[in-house]
């Protein structure tokens, strides 16, 4: 518990102060955000706002996690290092995308194929390391070859199938977080809630680990739940510190470096805590954003093929922009989507606790 409190405290302070420093540095060096022309017209005033603020979230979370574990007399575990691999690896892909946008002052960065190739490389390296190495004294590895909700279930998947599943979770989660990063404070606030929920889940799992004293049949086969709780709390707190400057009117934008990193880290938490399917509930807002884009693209292609004229379900996707086009103020959209995100988090935690009771 001391490590969780220390890690979250350090992260929020480092992020709060570090973001202020980053704003000035990015302004002096011309790191301004280009804006998509077909987006809400109210967003055009954001053109030139400092971007790549996600670098501060990553740096604050990593520094706070490492310092908290070392100061409390422990060392980062295999699960902790693997989580950092996803955070930094997906963040590196996002950094390249952001840097190209800033350098060319155009909203087109990495091609979709190049971005997917980078995410795939990070996901497969993580998957191989997490499923094949770093078994503890109980024989438990950071990730398993089973599908899971709150525990592993079903049959053991062949390694190739397990790696494909891990690839899907990492790419879907990172891209889902990326789609939610389209309004001031939306992703930062949502991520703070989601990672906060995982800090609770991992702390609960640590207190009910299989093999621990006074733990009954309702136990969890997770390798390093306490370390994951510390990392989750640090990331959540870093998002809160960043949100101070990212709330409307945003003085800095997270960028793909932040959104892809947060999505990748979320996938790692789900995989290593054996809660892959539960993540779809806890991070339900990301699922909603992703589904809106998939439905929009699918319906447009289908109607163009059938009628010759592509039609849209939403005025623009992802769905939070649709409501802005309907005339909702951006702050109203963000707050209402935060409410949806909070309800998803509460529902996910409720399912997790109900399963333990059952």
C-alpha positions in Angstrom: 0.0 0.0 0.0 2.8 2.4 0.8 4.2 1.9 -2.7 0.8 2.6 -4.3 0.4 5.9 -2.3 3.9 7.0 -2.9 3.8 6.2 -6.6 0.5 8.0 -7.2 1.6 11.0 -5.2 4.9 11.3 -7.0 3.2 10.8 -10.4 0.6 13.6 -9.9 3.3 16.1 -8.8 5.7 15.2 -11.5 3.0 15.4 -14.2 1.5 18.6 -12.8 4.8 20.4 -12.8 6.3 18.7 -15.8 3.4 19.5 -18.0 3.8 23.2 -17.2 7.5 23.1 -18.2 6.7 21.1 -21.3 4.1 23.7 -22.5 6.7 26.4 -22.5 9.4 24.2 -24.2 7.0 23.1 -26.9 5.8 26.6 -27.6 9.4 27.9 -27.9 10.3 25.1 -30.3 7.1 25.3 -32.4 5.6 21.9 -31.5 2.1 22.8 -32.4 -0.8 20.5 -33.2 -2.3 20.4 -36.8 -6.1 20.0 -36.8 -8.2 17.8 -39.2 -10.1 20.0 -41.6 -13.3 17.9 -41.6 -13.5 17.9 -37.8 -15.8 20.2 -35.8 -15.2 23.9 -36.7 -14.9 24.8 -33.0 -11.6 22.7 -33.0 -9.9 24.9 -35.6 -8.9 27.4 -32.9 -6.7 24.6 -31.4 -4.4 24.7 -34.3 -0.9 25.4 -33.0 -1.6 24.2 -29.4 1.5 22.5 -28.0 1.2 18.7 -28.6 3.0 15.5 -27.5 2.1 16.1 -23.9 1.8 12.4 -23.5 5.6 12.4 -23.1 5.1 14.0 -19.7 2.5 11.3 -18.7 4.8 8.5 -19.7 7.9 10.0 -18.0 6.0 10.9 -14.8 4.4 7.4 -14.5 7.6 5.5 -15.2 9.7 7.7 -12.8 7.1 7.5 -10.1 6.7 3.7 -10.4 10.4 3.0 -10.3 11.0 5.4 -7.4 8.1 4.0 -5.4 9.2 0.4 -5.8 12.8 1.2 -4.9 12.1 3.5 -2.0 9.8 0.9 -0.4 12.5 -1.7 -0.5 11.4 -3.8 -3.5 12.4 -4.0 -7.1 10.4 -3.8 -10.3 9.1 -7.3 -11.2 8.9 -9.0 -14.6 5.3 -7.9 -14.9 6.2 -4.3 -14.2 9.0 -4.3 -16.8 6.7 -5.8 -19.4 4.0 -3.2 -18.7 6.7 -0.5 -19.2 7.6 -2.3 -22.5 4.0 -1.8 -23.8 3.8 1.8 -22.4 7.1 2.9 -24.0 6.8 0.7 -27.1 3.4 2.0 -28.1 4.4 5.4 -27.0 7.4 5.3 -29.4 5.0 4.5 -32.3 2.8 7.4 -31.3 5.9 9.7 -31.0 6.9 9.0 -34.6 3.4 9.8 -35.8 3.2 13.0 -33.8 6.7 14.1 -34.9 5.9 13.7 -38.5 2.7 15.7 -38.1 4.5 18.5 -36.3 7.5 18.5 -38.7 5.3 18.7 -41.8 2.5 20.7 -40.1 0.0 18.3 -41.6 -2.6 16.1 -39.9 -1.2 13.0 -41.7 1.6 11.3 -39.8 2.6 7.7 -40.1 0.6 5.7 -42.6 -1.9 3.3 -41.1 0.2 0.3 -42.2 3.3 1.7 -40.6 1.5 2.5 -37.4 0.0 -1.0 -37.3 3.4 -2.6 -38.1 4.9 -0.8 -35.1 2.1 -1.8 -32.8 2.3 -5.4 -34.0 6.0 -5.6 -33.3 5.5 -4.3 -29.8 2.6 -6.6 -29.1 4.3 -9.8 -30.4 7.5 -9.1 -28.4 5.5 -8.5 -25.3 3.4 -11.7 -26.0 6.4 -13.9 -26.5 8.2 -12.7 -23.4 5.0 -12.7 -21.2 3.8 -16.1 -22.1 7.1 -18.0 -22.4 9.5 -16.5 -19.9 9.6 -15.2 -16.3 7.8 -17.9 -14.4 7.8 -17.4 -10.7 8.3 -20.1 -8.0 4.7 -21.2 -8.5 5.3 -21.6 -12.2 3.0 -18.6 -13.0 4.1 -16.4 -15.9 3.0 -12.8 -16.5 0.6 -13.8 -19.2 -1.2 -17.1 -19.9 -2.4 -18.9 -23.0 -6.0 -18.9 -21.9 -8.8 -16.5 -22.4 -10.0 -14.8 -19.2 -12.7 -12.6 -17.7 -11.7 -12.5 -14.0 -9.9 -15.9 -14.2 -8.5 -18.1 -16.9 -11.1 -20.4 -18.4 -11.5 -22.8 -21.3 -8.8 -24.7 -23.0 -5.1 -23.7 -23.3 -4.7 -22.0 -26.6 -1.8 -22.8 -29.0 0.9 -20.3 -28.8 0.2 -18.9 -32.2 -3.5 -18.3 -31.3 -2.5 -16.8 -28.0 -0.1 -14.4 -29.7 -2.9 -13.4 -32.2 -5.2 -12.7 -29.3 -2.6 -10.6 -27.5 -1.9 -8.7 -30.8 -5.6 -8.0 -31.1 -6.0 -6.8 -27.6 -3.0 -4.5 -27.7 -3.8 -3.0 -31.1 -7.5 -2.7 -30.3 -6.9 -1.1 -26.9 -4.2 1.4 -28.2 -6.3 2.4 -31.2 -9.4 2.7 -29.1 -7.7 5.1 -26.7 -6.4 7.0 -29.7 -9.9 7.5 -31.0 -11.1 8.9 -27.6 -8.4 11.6 -27.7 -10.4 14.1 -29.7 -11.7 16.5 -27.2 -10.1 18.5 -24.4 -9.6 16.4 -21.3 -11.7 13.4 -22.6 -9.0 10.8 -22.7 -7.0 12.0 -19.7 -10.1 12.0 -17.5 -11.3 8.6 -18.8 -7.8 7.1 -18.5 -7.5 8.3 -14.9 -10.7 6.4 -14.0 -9.8 3.2 -16.0 -6.3 2.9 -14.6 -7.6 3.8 -11.1 -10.0 0.9 -11.5 -7.2 -1.4 -12.4 -5.2 -0.3 -9.3 -8.2 -1.5 -7.3 -8.4 -4.8 -9.2 -4.7 -5.5 -8.9 -4.6 -4.6 -5.2 -7.6 -6.9 -4.5 -5.9 -9.7 -6.5 -2.7 -9.2 -4.4 -4.7 -9.7 -1.2 -6.3 -12.9 -2.6 -3.4 -14.5 -4.5 -3.5 -18.3 -4.7 -1.0 -19.7 -2.2 -1.3 -16.8 0.2 -2.2 -17.5 3.8 -5.9 -17.4 4.7 -7.0 -17.4 1.1 -9.8 -19.8 0.1 -10.8 -21.1 -3.2 -11.6 -17.7 -4.6 -8.0 -16.8 -5.4 -6.1 -15.3 -8.4 -3.3 -16.8 -10.3 -1.6 -13.5 -11.1 2.2 -13.2 -11.0 2.8 -9.7 -9.7 -0.5 -8.1 -8.8 0.9 -5.6 -6.3 3.5 -4.3 -8.8 0.8 -3.9 -11.4 -1.3 -2.0 -8.8 1.6 0.5 -8.2 2.1 1.0 -12.0 -1.7 1.4 -12.5 -1.9 4.0 -9.7 1.1 5.9 -11.1 -0.4 6.1 -14.6 -3.8 7.2 -13.3 -2.2 9.9 -11.2 0.0 11.1 -14.1 -3.2 11.5 -16.2 -4.8 13.6 -13.4 -1.8 15.9 -13.2 -1.8 16.3 -17.0 -5.6 16.9 -17.0 -5.1 20.1 -15.0 -3.5 21.6 -18.2 -5.5 19.6 -20.7 -9.0 20.5 -19.6 -10.8 23.0 -21.9 -9.4 25.3 -23.1 -6.4 22.9 -23.4 -3.0 24.5 -23.0 -1.4 21.2 -24.3 -2.6 18.2 -26.3 -1.7 14.6 -25.4 -1.0 13.5 -28.9 -0.6 9.9 -30.2 2.4 9.4 -28.1 0.1 9.6 -25.0 -3.0 7.9 -26.4 -1.2 4.9 -27.9 0.9 4.5 -24.8 -2.1 4.5 -22.5 -4.0 2.1 -24.7 -1.0 -0.3 -24.8 -0.5 -0.2 -21.1 -4.2 -0.9 -20.5 -4.0 -3.9 -22.7 -1.0 -5.1 -20.7 -2.8 -4.7 -17.4 -5.8 -6.7 -18.8 -3.6 -9.5 -20.1 -1.4 -9.8 -17.0 -4.2 -9.6 -14.5 -6.2 -12.2 -16.4 -9.1 -9.8 -17.2 -9.1 -9.4 -21.0 -12.9 -9.7 -21.4 -13.6 -7.6 -18.3 -11.5 -4.8 -19.8 -14.1 -4.4 -22.5 -16.5 -3.3 -19.7 -14.1 -1.3 -17.6 -12.9 0.6 -20.7 -16.3 0.6 -22.3 -16.0 4.1 -23.6 -13.0 3.1 -25.7 -15.2 0.2 -27.1 -18.0 2.7 -27.9 -15.6 5.0 -29.7 -14.1 2.2 -31.7 -17.5 0.7 -32.6 -18.7 4.1 -33.9 -15.8 4.3 -36.3 -16.2 0.7 -37.5 -20.0 1.1 -38.0 -19.5 4.4 -39.9 -16.9 2.9 -42.2 -18.8 -0.3 -42.8 -22.1 1.4 -43.5 -20.5 3.9 -45.8 -18.8 1.2 -47.9 -21.9 -1.0 -48.0 -24.2 1.8 -49.1 -21.7 3.0 -51.7 -21.5 -0.5 -53.1 -25.3 -1.0 -53.2 -26.6 2.5 -54.1 -23.5 4.1 -55.5 -23.6 6.8 -52.9 -22.0 6.3 -49.5 -24.2 7.1 -46.5 -23.2 7.7 -42.9 -24.8 6.7 -39.6 -23.1 9.6 -37.7 -22.3 13.1 -38.9 -18.7 12.3 -38.1 -16.9 9.6 -36.3 -15.7 8.9 -33.6 -19.0 9.5 -31.9 -18.0 12.3 -29.5 -17.5 14.5 -32.6 -21.0 13.6 -33.8 -22.5 15.3 -30.8 -20.4 18.3 -31.3 -21.7 18.5 -34.8 -25.2 18.4 -33.3 -24.4 21.6 -31.4 -23.3 20.2 -28.0 -20.6 22.3 -26.4 -17.3 20.5 -26.1 -17.4 20.7 -22.3 -20.8 19.1 -22.3 -19.7 16.3 -24.5 -16.6 15.6 -22.3 -18.5 15.6 -19.0 -21.3 13.4 -20.3 -18.7 11.0 -21.8 -16.9 11.0 -18.5 -20.2 10.0 -16.9 -20.5 7.1 -19.4 -16.8 6.1 -18.7 -17.5 6.2 -14.9 -20.5 4.0 -15.2 -18.5 1.5 -17.3 -15.8 1.5 -14.6 -18.4 0.9 -11.8 -20.0 -1.8 -13.8 -16.7 -3.5 -14.4 -15.7 -3.4 -10.8 -19.1 -4.6 -9.8 -18.7 -7.7 -12.1 -15.3 -8.3 -10.7 -16.5 -8.2 -7.1 -19.7 -10.2 -7.8 -17.6 -12.9 -9.4 -15.4 -13.1 -6.2 -18.5 -13.3 -4.0 -19.9 -16.1 -6.2 
